[in-house]
Amino acid sequence: TFDDPDKGAFTRLLSLALRQGTPIDQLVKQLQKDKDADLSSFAKVVSRVLKRYIKNGTHVGQACSACGADSLSYQEGCISCMSCGVSVCG
């Protein structure tokens, strides 16, 4: 139970999305889109927790900023390039 009704509604929507089979990586992408949120914002914290449940090897669908290869995938909650080894956690 949250004192803030917005956080309660937020968590119920996430729960509904997960129960309906929404891929966790897609939820994480949406949660991270708020560029104005700070590191301790509710959405960023939930995003970091959910990342731990993304299966290793899940393809990200973006090009690597270091080498340009389309080989980014999740590894242990971080996005890693399978071509050059660059890893980004956050």
Order of alpha helices (4+ residues) and beta strands (2+ residues): alpha-alpha-alpha-beta-beta-beta
